[in-house]
């Protein structure tokens, strides 16, 4: 049976939220680092969309 996020233990919730925050920060650093080089606009846009999606997932889990 699958548990919902709100029914999980607080330790599990904190672990998942910290993981997504770390993933968001890592993705943001990579987008900034890769944006300083000469990259194709399409790839930079894809990375930015991925960053926004990860941030939104983290925000929803924190609420």
Secondary structure, DSSP 8 states (H G I E B T S, - for coil): ----GGGS-HHHHHHHHHHHHHHHHHHHHHHHHHHHS---HHHHHHHHHHHHHHHHHHHHHH-
